[in-house]
Amino acid sequence: MKVHGVPNGAVTAVDGRTWEQRRDDLIVVSVWLLMLSYALVSNILILIGIVRSNTMRTATSYWFIISLALCDIVMTIISLVHLVPATAFHNAYVKFHSARNVLMIFFYDLFWYTAVLQLGLMACNRFVSIVYPMEYKWLFSKKRSVLIILFGYILGFLVSLPTLFPCCHTLWNSDYYITVYEPMDTWYKYVDMSVNSLSLVLMIMSYAVIIYKVRESGKAMAKYQLTIRTRLLFQQQAQAMNGSGSCSRSCSVRPPRSQVSKKEMRLFIQFFVVSLVFLLTWTTWQWLPHMSESKWAYFVMTSLFFINNSVNPTVYLLFNTQLRRELHYLLCRQSTVTNTANRRKHTQMNRDGITNNNDPTTTANGGSCGLAVAAHDISLGHNQPSSHSSGSVDYNWERFHKRFLIKNGHASLLSPVDISEV
């Protein structure tokens, strides 16, 4: 394991670190605090939005999203209470070989491997839902989904368990901003690579088959629509030639089976993008150390893991309309309730206006409602200041008033009236 040394001629701070190193630590801690704060808040919002919605809460597909969000929240909290303070204060906060460093990274690895396995299980979930939709309710029933998710946590615990033993420690190196194997040649790194690679292969194969299935489904639907249009055209030509109004024989074509719904496609896109971000993160973790040994390269690698924690809820918010609507109502409840009440009031007023217009007591010339409005408008005109004399206004109103007969509370015309005359 490489240890950072103090450059020659550098000014050393009280704790043995140069002012340049302290400045770098401040930059790193500030960036990570912003990233982790966003990851924590967004994942909590995802959980609240799913739990509040009865539709999403009862769908087994969203249970995997809940599990993944829980893993991201725990990893984010560990980063905030351990990795960030250790980077800011180094040995003053935690020693490199301390039991606390071993234990905290063990819990981080536990939820990291669980999250990796959850991504593989989510890919299987989408594979069955789109490729074998008839078997989905059986394979991913509520009971089986709970057992599958619990299996992911148990397997994640078993994979991370060796890190508690001296042969397989993974420790946080605050000088290089990254976790390292201790010892460096431990056999545990092959276990690490195998679990991540297995999950990635599972995701790649599942999504490759799904993309092929969706493409073939689109071609089948296009062929079906072309067949329908062609037969309808022949049917119309036959009707025109026979001179009949209807076709004596109807032709039917069955639509292609196993069509992918828009809801399933949206979930597929969400899971696929999340898996793609994990693929980029893990591959960068593998090849970047071979290109540079700078601490800033390691800073980028660790930052990618924090980005991975925050990308998952961001993808759900961008592509999931139902979840976005639920969170909008949660965060803007008062405004939403007010707008809804205004819309209902406006709709009710429109309905009342239509009901009055359809009243059977109305006449062909506009009915009592229209006459009342007309009379009201003229009375307003009588009260308005005008260039005419008051006698002329009274005369016009008298002419208009005499043309109506009030009977049983309703007004009717005695003779046609032109309002422009008044």
Summary of the structure (lengths in Angstrom):
residues: 422
radius of gyration: 36.1
end to end distance: 101.0
largest distance: 111.0
contacts: 1169
relative contact order: 0.09
helix: 75%
strand: 5%
